Every structure is written in C-alpha cells, then in structure tokens.
Amino acid sequence: MRAPDLLGVGWQALRAHTGRSLLTTLGIVVGVAAVICTMSIGAGAEDEVAEKLRTLGANLLVVTPGAAKPGGVRMEADR
C-alpha cells in the first residue's frame, strides 16, 4: 500500500475509536508531564544542594566516626 492509503486507514481507525484515541493521547500527555516534573524537581534539588555546599566554604573540617588509633595510624583492618 502507498503512504496516503495507510494514512487514510489510520485516520479512519482513529475516528472509529475516538474514546480509545483520546485516552491514549491523555496517557501519553500525562506520562510526558510526569517525566518533565520529575526531572525538574531533581534538577532543582541538585542545585539546592550545590548551593548549600558552596555556602559552607573551603575551610570545612570533616569528622568521620570511628575508634581513635594511637599515633593516628591504622595498622591492619582486624586490629
């Protein structure tokens, strides 16, 4: 079949099943909107965290929990 014939058959199918066509279109629109919203929220949260880290400055001391070692040197993992 030629392309215009295929388009005509497709258009007839869409008109014959308007409810199904509208629900499918609505599902696609809602899905795309959900993905866009999720990506926007993620990007905004990333920017917020980056700004908070930027405001901390370069003179930041990081302390990690753990047992104190004499001399400040770890010898082996099992000691």
PyMOL Python script that loads the backbone (N, CA, C, O; Angstrom):
from pymol import cmd

cmd.read_pdbstr("""\
ATOM      1  N   MET A   1       0.829  -1.184   0.000  1.00  0.00           N
ATOM      2  CA  MET A   1       0.000   0.000   0.000  1.00  0.00           C
ATOM      3  C   MET A   1       0.877   1.254   0.000  1.00  0.00           C
ATOM      4  O   MET A   1       2.007   1.251   0.490  1.00  0.00           O
ATOM      5  N   ARG A   2       0.331   2.294  -0.552  1.00  0.00           N
ATOM      6  CA  ARG A   2       1.043   3.558  -0.579  1.00  0.00           C
ATOM      7  C   ARG A   2       0.817   4.324   0.718  1.00  0.00           C
ATOM      8  O   ARG A   2      -0.125   4.051   1.462  1.00  0.00           O
ATOM      9  N   ALA A   3       1.699   5.287   0.976  1.00  0.00           N
ATOM     10  CA  ALA A   3       1.635   6.066   2.209  1.00  0.00           C
ATOM     11  C   ALA A   3       0.297   6.794   2.377  1.00  0.00           C
ATOM     12  O   ALA A   3      -0.258   6.758   3.475  1.00  0.00           O
ATOM     13  N   PRO A   4      -0.248   7.452   1.351  1.00  0.00           N
ATOM     14  CA  PRO A   4      -1.550   8.118   1.539  1.00  0.00           C
ATOM     15  C   PRO A   4      -2.664   7.138   1.910  1.00  0.00           C
ATOM     16  O   PRO A   4      -3.547   7.468   2.702  1.00  0.00           O
ATOM     17  N   ASP A   5      -2.620   5.931   1.334  1.00  0.00           N
ATOM     18  CA  ASP A   5      -3.630   4.927   1.686  1.00  0.00           C
ATOM     19  C   ASP A   5      -3.507   4.528   3.162  1.00  0.00           C
ATOM     20  O   ASP A   5      -4.508   4.394   3.866  1.00  0.00           O
ATOM     21  N   LEU A   6      -2.267   4.343   3.614  1.00  0.00           N
ATOM     22  CA  LEU A   6      -2.045   3.970   5.007  1.00  0.00           C
ATOM     23  C   LEU A   6      -2.506   5.070   5.959  1.00  0.00           C
ATOM     24  O   LEU A   6      -3.103   4.790   6.998  1.00  0.00           O
ATOM     25  N   LEU A   7      -2.226   6.322   5.598  1.00  0.00           N
ATOM     26  CA  LEU A   7      -2.690   7.437   6.421  1.00  0.00           C
ATOM     27  C   LEU A   7      -4.215   7.494   6.476  1.00  0.00           C
ATOM     28  O   LEU A   7      -4.789   7.791   7.524  1.00  0.00           O
ATOM     29  N   GLY A   8      -4.863   7.211   5.363  1.00  0.00           N
ATOM     30  CA  GLY A   8      -6.332   7.201   5.330  1.00  0.00           C
ATOM     31  C   GLY A   8      -6.909   6.115   6.222  1.00  0.00           C
ATOM     32  O   GLY A   8      -7.880   6.344   6.942  1.00  0.00           O
ATOM     33  N   VAL A   9      -6.302   4.921   6.171  1.00  0.00           N
ATOM     34  CA  VAL A   9      -6.761   3.825   7.032  1.00  0.00           C
ATOM     35  C   VAL A   9      -6.541   4.180   8.505  1.00  0.00           C
ATOM     36  O   VAL A   9      -7.399   3.920   9.349  1.00  0.00           O
ATOM     37  N   GLY A  10      -5.397   4.767   8.798  1.00  0.00           N
ATOM     38  CA  GLY A  10      -5.110   5.173  10.180  1.00  0.00           C
ATOM     39  C   GLY A  10      -6.094   6.215  10.668  1.00  0.00           C
ATOM     40  O   GLY A  10      -6.567   6.142  11.802  1.00  0.00           O
ATOM     41  N   TRP A  11      -6.407   7.185   9.824  1.00  0.00           N
ATOM     42  CA  TRP A  11      -7.354   8.237  10.207  1.00  0.00           C
ATOM     43  C   TRP A  11      -8.745   7.651  10.456  1.00  0.00           C
ATOM     44  O   TRP A  11      -9.432   8.057  11.394  1.00  0.00           O
ATOM     45  N   GLN A  12      -9.153   6.709   9.628  1.00  0.00           N
ATOM     46  CA  GLN A  12     -10.453   6.054   9.824  1.00  0.00           C
ATOM     47  C   GLN A  12     -10.485   5.285  11.144  1.00  0.00           C
ATOM     48  O   GLN A  12     -11.497   5.297  11.845  1.00  0.00           O
ATOM     49  N   ALA A  13      -9.389   4.622  11.483  1.00  0.00           N
ATOM     50  CA  ALA A  13      -9.332   3.872  12.739  1.00  0.00           C
ATOM     51  C   ALA A  13      -9.407   4.817  13.937  1.00  0.00           C
ATOM     52  O   ALA A  13     -10.068   4.517  14.931  1.00  0.00           O
ATOM     53  N   LEU A  14      -8.732   5.951  13.834  1.00  0.00           N
ATOM     54  CA  LEU A  14      -8.789   6.936  14.921  1.00  0.00           C
ATOM     55  C   LEU A  14     -10.203   7.484  15.096  1.00  0.00           C
ATOM     56  O   LEU A  14     -10.654   7.673  16.225  1.00  0.00           O
ATOM     57  N   ARG A  15     -10.893   7.738  14.014  1.00  0.00           N
ATOM     58  CA  ARG A  15     -12.259   8.272  14.090  1.00  0.00           C
ATOM     59  C   ARG A  15     -13.241   7.219  14.564  1.00  0.00           C
ATOM     60  O   ARG A  15     -14.230   7.545  15.221  1.00  0.00           O
ATOM     61  N   ALA A  16     -12.980   5.959  14.241  1.00  0.00           N
ATOM     62  CA  ALA A  16     -13.883   4.890  14.661  1.00  0.00           C
ATOM     63  C   ALA A  16     -13.765   4.620  16.164  1.00  0.00           C
ATOM     64  O   ALA A  16     -14.730   4.199  16.802  1.00  0.00           O
ATOM     65  N   HIS A  17     -12.582   4.864  16.721  1.00  0.00           N
ATOM     66  CA  HIS A  17     -12.327   4.582  18.138  1.00  0.00           C
ATOM     67  C   HIS A  17     -11.891   5.876  18.836  1.00  0.00           C
ATOM     68  O   HIS A  17     -10.762   5.982  19.317  1.00  0.00           O
ATOM     69  N   THR A  18     -12.788   6.841  18.883  1.00  0.00           N
ATOM     70  CA  THR A  18     -12.415   8.151  19.441  1.00  0.00           C
ATOM     71  C   THR A  18     -12.098   8.070  20.929  1.00  0.00           C
ATOM     72  O   THR A  18     -11.156   8.708  21.397  1.00  0.00           O
ATOM     73  N   GLY A  19     -12.869   7.297  21.668  1.00  0.00           N
ATOM     74  CA  GLY A  19     -12.622   7.187  23.106  1.00  0.00           C
ATOM     75  C   GLY A  19     -11.255   6.606  23.395  1.00  0.00           C
ATOM     76  O   GLY A  19     -10.504   7.126  24.221  1.00  0.00           O
ATOM     77  N   ARG A  20     -10.939   5.522  22.704  1.00  0.00           N
ATOM     78  CA  ARG A  20      -9.629   4.899  22.887  1.00  0.00           C
ATOM     79  C   ARG A  20      -8.514   5.849  22.470  1.00  0.00           C
ATOM     80  O   ARG A  20      -7.479   5.922  23.133  1.00  0.00           O
ATOM     81  N   SER A  21      -8.717   6.566  21.388  1.00  0.00           N
ATOM     82  CA  SER A  21      -7.705   7.513  20.907  1.00  0.00           C
ATOM     83  C   SER A  21      -7.477   8.647  21.907  1.00  0.00           C
ATOM     84  O   SER A  21      -6.337   9.032  22.166  1.00  0.00           O
ATOM     85  N   LEU A  22      -8.566   9.179  22.466  1.00  0.00           N
ATOM     86  CA  LEU A  22      -8.443  10.262  23.438  1.00  0.00           C
ATOM     87  C   LEU A  22      -7.762   9.785  24.718  1.00  0.00           C
ATOM     88  O   LEU A  22      -6.924  10.496  25.273  1.00  0.00           O
ATOM     89  N   LEU A  23      -8.114   8.587  25.191  1.00  0.00           N
ATOM     90  CA  LEU A  23      -7.484   8.071  26.403  1.00  0.00           C
ATOM     91  C   LEU A  23      -5.998   7.782  26.190  1.00  0.00           C
ATOM     92  O   LEU A  23      -5.179   8.015  27.080  1.00  0.00           O
ATOM     93  N   THR A  24      -5.663   7.281  25.021  1.00  0.00           N
ATOM     94  CA  THR A  24      -4.254   7.038  24.711  1.00  0.00           C
ATOM     95  C   THR A  24      -3.479   8.348  24.666  1.00  0.00           C
ATOM     96  O   THR A  24      -2.377   8.441  25.207  1.00  0.00           O
ATOM     97  N   THR A  25      -4.052   9.356  24.024  1.00  0.00           N
ATOM     98  CA  THR A  25      -3.407  10.667  23.952  1.00  0.00           C
ATOM     99  C   THR A  25      -3.257  11.264  25.349  1.00  0.00           C
ATOM    100  O   THR A  25      -2.212  11.828  25.673  1.00  0.00           O
ATOM    101  N   LEU A  26      -4.286  11.143  26.171  1.00  0.00           N
ATOM    102  CA  LEU A  26      -4.226  11.654  27.536  1.00  0.00           C
ATOM    103  C   LEU A  26      -3.150  10.936  28.336  1.00  0.00           C
ATOM    104  O   LEU A  26      -2.422  11.575  29.096  1.00  0.00           O
ATOM    105  N   GLY A  27      -3.033   9.623  28.182  1.00  0.00           N
ATOM    106  CA  GLY A  27      -1.999   8.866  28.873  1.00  0.00           C
ATOM    107  C   GLY A  27      -0.598   9.296  28.478  1.00  0.00           C
ATOM    108  O   GLY A  27       0.288   9.398  29.327  1.00  0.00           O
ATOM    109  N   ILE A  28      -0.399   9.547  27.201  1.00  0.00           N
ATOM    110  CA  ILE A  28       0.917   9.991  26.731  1.00  0.00           C
ATOM    111  C   ILE A  28       1.234  11.377  27.290  1.00  0.00           C
ATOM    112  O   ILE A  28       2.354  11.628  27.734  1.00  0.00           O
ATOM    113  N   VAL A  29       0.256  12.270  27.269  1.00  0.00           N
ATOM    114  CA  VAL A  29       0.477  13.632  27.777  1.00  0.00           C
ATOM    115  C   VAL A  29       0.788  13.611  29.274  1.00  0.00           C
ATOM    116  O   VAL A  29       1.704  14.299  29.724  1.00  0.00           O
ATOM    117  N   VAL A  30       0.038  12.833  30.042  1.00  0.00           N
ATOM    118  CA  VAL A  30       0.276  12.751  31.481  1.00  0.00           C
ATOM    119  C   VAL A  30       1.639  12.125  31.759  1.00  0.00           C
ATOM    120  O   VAL A  30       2.353  12.579  32.653  1.00  0.00           O
ATOM    121  N   GLY A  31       2.011  11.091  31.007  1.00  0.00           N
ATOM    122  CA  GLY A  31       3.309  10.455  31.199  1.00  0.00           C
ATOM    123  C   GLY A  31       4.464  11.398  30.919  1.00  0.00           C
ATOM    124  O   GLY A  31       5.421  11.459  31.691  1.00  0.00           O
ATOM    125  N   VAL A  32       4.380  12.127  29.831  1.00  0.00           N
ATOM    126  CA  VAL A  32       5.442  13.078  29.490  1.00  0.00           C
ATOM    127  C   VAL A  32       5.519  14.189  30.534  1.00  0.00           C
ATOM    128  O   VAL A  32       6.612  14.603  30.920  1.00  0.00           O
ATOM    129  N   ALA A  33       4.370  14.670  30.988  1.00  0.00           N
ATOM    130  CA  ALA A  33       4.352  15.714  32.016  1.00  0.00           C
ATOM    131  C   ALA A  33       4.957  15.202  33.319  1.00  0.00           C
ATOM    132  O   ALA A  33       5.663  15.942  34.004  1.00  0.00           O
ATOM    133  N   ALA A  34       4.690  13.944  33.670  1.00  0.00           N
ATOM    134  CA  ALA A  34       5.255  13.375  34.898  1.00  0.00           C
ATOM    135  C   ALA A  34       6.771  13.274  34.808  1.00  0.00           C
ATOM    136  O   ALA A  34       7.471  13.566  35.776  1.00  0.00           O
ATOM    137  N   VAL A  35       7.277  12.865  33.659  1.00  0.00           N
ATOM    138  CA  VAL A  35       8.727  12.778  33.478  1.00  0.00           C
ATOM    139  C   VAL A  35       9.357  14.163  33.555  1.00  0.00           C
ATOM    140  O   VAL A  35      10.398  14.329  34.190  1.00  0.00           O
ATOM    141  N   ILE A  36       8.754  15.146  32.930  1.00  0.00           N
ATOM    142  CA  ILE A  36       9.289  16.508  32.953  1.00  0.00           C
ATOM    143  C   ILE A  36       9.281  17.055  34.384  1.00  0.00           C
ATOM    144  O   ILE A  36      10.253  17.679  34.810  1.00  0.00           O
ATOM    145  N   CYS A  37       8.197  16.828  35.128  1.00  0.00           N
ATOM    146  CA  CYS A  37       8.136  17.300  36.519  1.00  0.00           C
ATOM    147  C   CYS A  37       9.188  16.621  37.381  1.00  0.00           C
ATOM    148  O   CYS A  37       9.835  17.275  38.199  1.00  0.00           O
ATOM    149  N   THR A  38       9.366  15.320  37.206  1.00  0.00           N
ATOM    150  CA  THR A  38      10.361  14.594  37.986  1.00  0.00           C
ATOM    151  C   THR A  38      11.764  15.101  37.691  1.00  0.00           C
ATOM    152  O   THR A  38      12.566  15.280  38.608  1.00  0.00           O
ATOM    153  N   MET A  39      12.062  15.329  36.433  1.00  0.00           N
ATOM    154  CA  MET A  39      13.383  15.844  36.066  1.00  0.00           C
ATOM    155  C   MET A  39      13.587  17.253  36.615  1.00  0.00           C
ATOM    156  O   MET A  39      14.688  17.587  37.053  1.00  0.00           O
ATOM    157  N   SER A  40      12.557  18.075  36.598  1.00  0.00           N
ATOM    158  CA  SER A  40      12.670  19.438  37.122  1.00  0.00           C
ATOM    159  C   SER A  40      12.894  19.433  38.627  1.00  0.00           C
ATOM    160  O   SER A  40      13.718  20.195  39.133  1.00  0.00           O
ATOM    161  N   ILE A  41      12.177  18.590  39.340  1.00  0.00           N
ATOM    162  CA  ILE A  41      12.362  18.501  40.790  1.00  0.00           C
ATOM    163  C   ILE A  41      13.766  18.019  41.112  1.00  0.00           C
ATOM    164  O   ILE A  41      14.402  18.538  42.029  1.00  0.00           O
ATOM    165  N   GLY A  42      14.259  17.034  40.371  1.00  0.00           N
ATOM    166  CA  GLY A  42      15.613  16.532  40.591  1.00  0.00           C
ATOM    167  C   GLY A  42      16.670  17.591  40.328  1.00  0.00           C
ATOM    168  O   GLY A  42      17.628  17.721  41.090  1.00  0.00           O
ATOM    169  N   ALA A  43      16.500  18.342  39.259  1.00  0.00           N
ATOM    170  CA  ALA A  43      17.460  19.397  38.936  1.00  0.00           C
ATOM    171  C   ALA A  43      17.425  20.505  39.984  1.00  0.00           C
ATOM    172  O   ALA A  43      18.468  21.042  40.358  1.00  0.00           O
ATOM    173  N   GLY A  44      16.233  20.847  40.456  1.00  0.00           N
ATOM    174  CA  GLY A  44      16.122  21.874  41.496  1.00  0.00           C
ATOM    175  C   GLY A  44      16.762  21.429  42.798  1.00  0.00           C
ATOM    176  O   GLY A  44      17.435  22.218  43.460  1.00  0.00           O
ATOM    177  N   ALA A  45      16.559  20.171  43.171  1.00  0.00           N
ATOM    178  CA  ALA A  45      17.177  19.652  44.393  1.00  0.00           C
ATOM    179  C   ALA A  45      18.694  19.616  44.261  1.00  0.00           C
ATOM    180  O   ALA A  45      19.410  19.919  45.214  1.00  0.00           O
ATOM    181  N   GLU A  46      19.179  19.248  43.088  1.00  0.00           N
ATOM    182  CA  GLU A  46      20.626  19.231  42.856  1.00  0.00           C
ATOM    183  C   GLU A  46      21.219  20.630  42.977  1.00  0.00           C
ATOM    184  O   GLU A  46      22.279  20.809  43.577  1.00  0.00           O
ATOM    185  N   ASP A  47      20.540  21.615  42.412  1.00  0.00           N
ATOM    186  CA  ASP A  47      21.005  22.998  42.516  1.00  0.00           C
ATOM    187  C   ASP A  47      20.993  23.478  43.970  1.00  0.00           C
ATOM    188  O   ASP A  47      21.899  24.188  44.406  1.00  0.00           O
ATOM    189  N   GLU A  48      19.960  23.083  44.710  1.00  0.00           N
ATOM    190  CA  GLU A  48      19.853  23.485  46.119  1.00  0.00           C
ATOM    191  C   GLU A  48      21.007  22.907  46.939  1.00  0.00           C
ATOM    192  O   GLU A  48      21.604  23.612  47.753  1.00  0.00           O
ATOM    193  N   VAL A  49      21.320  21.636  46.729  1.00  0.00           N
ATOM    194  CA  VAL A  49      22.418  21.003  47.463  1.00  0.00           C
ATOM    195  C   VAL A  49      23.748  21.641  47.080  1.00  0.00           C
ATOM    196  O   VAL A  49      24.592  21.892  47.941  1.00  0.00           O
ATOM    197  N   ALA A  50      23.934  21.900  45.796  1.00  0.00           N
ATOM    198  CA  ALA A  50      25.178  22.534  45.349  1.00  0.00           C
ATOM    199  C   ALA A  50      25.337  23.923  45.973  1.00  0.00           C
ATOM    200  O   ALA A  50      26.441  24.308  46.356  1.00  0.00           O
ATOM    201  N   GLU A  51      24.249  24.666  46.073  1.00  0.00           N
ATOM    202  CA  GLU A  51      24.311  25.999  46.685  1.00  0.00           C
ATOM    203  C   GLU A  51      24.627  25.902  48.170  1.00  0.00           C
ATOM    204  O   GLU A  51      25.417  26.694  48.683  1.00  0.00           O
ATOM    205  N   LYS A  52      24.021  24.940  48.871  1.00  0.00           N
ATOM    206  CA  LYS A  52      24.312  24.755  50.299  1.00  0.00           C
ATOM    207  C   LYS A  52      25.784  24.407  50.506  1.00  0.00           C
ATOM    208  O   LYS A  52      26.420  24.929  51.422  1.00  0.00           O
ATOM    209  N   LEU A  53      26.329  23.531  49.665  1.00  0.00           N
ATOM    210  CA  LEU A  53      27.740  23.174  49.778  1.00  0.00           C
ATOM    211  C   LEU A  53      28.639  24.360  49.449  1.00  0.00           C
ATOM    212  O   LEU A  53      29.697  24.530  50.055  1.00  0.00           O
ATOM    213  N   ARG A  54      28.222  25.174  48.496  1.00  0.00           N
ATOM    214  CA  ARG A  54      29.007  26.343  48.111  1.00  0.00           C
ATOM    215  C   ARG A  54      29.070  27.357  49.254  1.00  0.00           C
ATOM    216  O   ARG A  54      30.084  28.031  49.434  1.00  0.00           O
ATOM    217  N   THR A  55      27.981  27.465  50.029  1.00  0.00           N
ATOM    218  CA  THR A  55      27.961  28.431  51.126  1.00  0.00           C
ATOM    219  C   THR A  55      28.783  27.961  52.322  1.00  0.00           C
ATOM    220  O   THR A  55      29.124  28.769  53.185  1.00  0.00           O
ATOM    221  N   LEU A  56      29.106  26.674  52.391  1.00  0.00           N
ATOM    222  CA  LEU A  56      29.919  26.191  53.505  1.00  0.00           C
ATOM    223  C   LEU A  56      31.341  26.723  53.446  1.00  0.00           C
ATOM    224  O   LEU A  56      31.971  26.935  54.482  1.00  0.00           O
ATOM    225  N   GLY A  57      31.843  26.937  52.254  1.00  0.00           N
ATOM    226  CA  GLY A  57      33.183  27.494  52.108  1.00  0.00           C
ATOM    227  C   GLY A  57      34.257  26.423  52.012  1.00  0.00           C
ATOM    228  O   GLY A  57      33.973  25.227  52.070  1.00  0.00           O
ATOM    229  N   ALA A  58      35.512  26.883  51.863  1.00  0.00           N
ATOM    230  CA  ALA A  58      36.633  25.975  51.657  1.00  0.00           C
ATOM    231  C   ALA A  58      37.256  25.510  52.963  1.00  0.00           C
ATOM    232  O   ALA A  58      37.986  24.518  52.970  1.00  0.00           O
ATOM    233  N   ASN A  59      36.993  26.190  54.057  1.00  0.00           N
ATOM    234  CA  ASN A  59      37.609  25.832  55.334  1.00  0.00           C
ATOM    235  C   ASN A  59      36.681  24.920  56.130  1.00  0.00           C
ATOM    236  O   ASN A  59      36.228  25.280  57.216  1.00  0.00           O
ATOM    237  N   LEU A  60      36.407  23.760  55.596  1.00  0.00           N
ATOM    238  CA  LEU A  60      35.483  22.814  56.186  1.00  0.00           C
ATOM    239  C   LEU A  60      36.256  21.612  56.706  1.00  0.00           C
ATOM    240  O   LEU A  60      37.080  21.040  55.992  1.00  0.00           O
ATOM    241  N   LEU A  61      35.995  21.236  57.931  1.00  0.00           N
ATOM    242  CA  LEU A  61      36.633  20.087  58.548  1.00  0.00           C
ATOM    243  C   LEU A  61      35.622  18.951  58.584  1.00  0.00           C
ATOM    244  O   LEU A  61      34.513  19.118  59.093  1.00  0.00           O
ATOM    245  N   VAL A  62      36.003  17.795  58.045  1.00  0.00           N
ATOM    246  CA  VAL A  62      35.121  16.643  58.012  1.00  0.00           C
ATOM    247  C   VAL A  62      35.576  15.664  59.083  1.00  0.00           C
ATOM    248  O   VAL A  62      36.740  15.266  59.121  1.00  0.00           O
ATOM    249  N   VAL A  63      34.654  15.281  59.949  1.00  0.00           N
ATOM    250  CA  VAL A  63      34.948  14.322  61.010  1.00  0.00           C
ATOM    251  C   VAL A  63      34.120  13.075  60.747  1.00  0.00           C
ATOM    252  O   VAL A  63      32.899  13.149  60.609  1.00  0.00           O
ATOM    253  N   THR A  64      34.790  11.927  60.679  1.00  0.00           N
ATOM    254  CA  THR A  64      34.081  10.675  60.467  1.00  0.00           C
ATOM    255  C   THR A  64      34.106   9.853  61.742  1.00  0.00           C
ATOM    256  O   THR A  64      35.104   9.877  62.462  1.00  0.00           O
ATOM    257  N   PRO A  65      33.048   9.133  62.040  1.00  0.00           N
ATOM    258  CA  PRO A  65      33.013   8.339  63.262  1.00  0.00           C
ATOM    259  C   PRO A  65      33.948   7.135  63.172  1.00  0.00           C
ATOM    260  O   PRO A  65      34.179   6.595  62.091  1.00  0.00           O
ATOM    261  N   GLY A  66      34.474   6.729  64.305  1.00  0.00           N
ATOM    262  CA  GLY A  66      35.350   5.571  64.350  1.00  0.00           C
ATOM    263  C   GLY A  66      36.165   5.590  65.629  1.00  0.00           C
ATOM    264  O   GLY A  66      36.141   6.566  66.378  1.00  0.00           O
ATOM    265  N   ALA A  67      36.873   4.523  65.868  1.00  0.00           N
ATOM    266  CA  ALA A  67      37.693   4.427  67.073  1.00  0.00           C
ATOM    267  C   ALA A  67      38.984   5.209  66.890  1.00  0.00           C
ATOM    268  O   ALA A  67      39.536   5.284  65.792  1.00  0.00           O
ATOM    269  N   ALA A  68      39.451   5.787  67.990  1.00  0.00           N
ATOM    270  CA  ALA A  68      40.710   6.534  67.936  1.00  0.00           C
ATOM    271  C   ALA A  68      41.870   5.543  67.876  1.00  0.00           C
ATOM    272  O   ALA A  68      41.858   4.526  68.568  1.00  0.00           O
ATOM    273  N   LYS A  69      42.854   5.836  67.062  1.00  0.00           N
ATOM    274  CA  LYS A  69      44.037   4.980  66.919  1.00  0.00           C
ATOM    275  C   LYS A  69      45.244   5.697  67.515  1.00  0.00           C
ATOM    276  O   LYS A  69      45.421   6.896  67.305  1.00  0.00           O
ATOM    277  N   PRO A  70      46.056   4.980  68.243  1.00  0.00           N
ATOM    278  CA  PRO A  70      47.253   5.626  68.789  1.00  0.00           C
ATOM    279  C   PRO A  70      48.200   6.035  67.676  1.00  0.00           C
ATOM    280  O   PRO A  70      48.490   5.248  66.776  1.00  0.00           O
ATOM    281  N   GLY A  71      48.663   7.228  67.740  1.00  0.00           N
ATOM    282  CA  GLY A  71      49.593   7.715  66.724  1.00  0.00           C
ATOM    283  C   GLY A  71      48.916   8.134  65.443  1.00  0.00           C
ATOM    284  O   GLY A  71      49.575   8.652  64.541  1.00  0.00           O
ATOM    285  N   GLY A  72      47.610   7.924  65.339  1.00  0.00           N
ATOM    286  CA  GLY A  72      46.873   8.340  64.157  1.00  0.00           C
ATOM    287  C   GLY A  72      47.086   7.453  62.952  1.00  0.00           C
ATOM    288  O   GLY A  72      46.760   7.855  61.835  1.00  0.00           O
ATOM    289  N   VAL A  73      47.629   6.241  63.145  1.00  0.00           N
ATOM    290  CA  VAL A  73      47.910   5.362  62.012  1.00  0.00           C
ATOM    291  C   VAL A  73      47.153   4.057  62.211  1.00  0.00           C
ATOM    292  O   VAL A  73      47.175   3.489  63.302  1.00  0.00           O
ATOM    293  N   ARG A  74      46.501   3.590  61.193  1.00  0.00           N
ATOM    294  CA  ARG A  74      45.867   2.288  61.238  1.00  0.00           C
ATOM    295  C   ARG A  74      46.866   1.252  60.765  1.00  0.00           C
ATOM    296  O   ARG A  74      47.513   1.424  59.732  1.00  0.00           O
ATOM    297  N   MET A  75      46.987   0.201  61.508  1.00  0.00           N
ATOM    298  CA  MET A  75      47.954  -0.845  61.159  1.00  0.00           C
ATOM    299  C   MET A  75      47.327  -1.893  60.241  1.00  0.00           C
ATOM    300  O   MET A  75      47.819  -2.135  59.139  1.00  0.00           O
ATOM    301  N   GLU A  76      46.232  -2.516  60.706  1.00  0.00           N
ATOM    302  CA  GLU A  76      45.531  -3.541  59.928  1.00  0.00           C
ATOM    303  C   GLU A  76      44.045  -3.408  60.164  1.00  0.00           C
ATOM    304  O   GLU A  76      43.610  -2.750  61.109  1.00  0.00           O
ATOM    305  N   ALA A  77      43.265  -4.040  59.296  1.00  0.00           N
ATOM    306  CA  ALA A  77      41.828  -3.914  59.393  1.00  0.00           C
ATOM    307  C   ALA A  77      41.249  -4.661  60.581  1.00  0.00           C
ATOM    308  O   ALA A  77      40.219  -4.249  61.115  1.00  0.00           O
ATOM    309  N   ASP A  78      41.895  -5.775  61.022  1.00  0.00           N
ATOM    310  CA  ASP A  78      41.332  -6.581  62.100  1.00  0.00           C
ATOM    311  C   ASP A  78      41.783  -6.155  63.487  1.00  0.00           C
ATOM    312  O   ASP A  78      41.370  -6.785  64.460  1.00  0.00           O
ATOM    313  N   ARG A  79      42.580  -5.157  63.630  1.00  0.00           N
ATOM    314  CA  ARG A  79      43.054  -4.719  64.949  1.00  0.00           C
ATOM    315  C   ARG A  79      42.241  -3.592  65.483  1.00  0.00           C
ATOM    316  O   ARG A  79      42.508  -3.105  66.582  1.00  0.00           O
TER     317      ARG A  79
END
""", "prot")
cmd.dss("prot")
cmd.show_as("cartoon", "prot")
cmd.util.cbc("prot")
cmd.orient("prot")
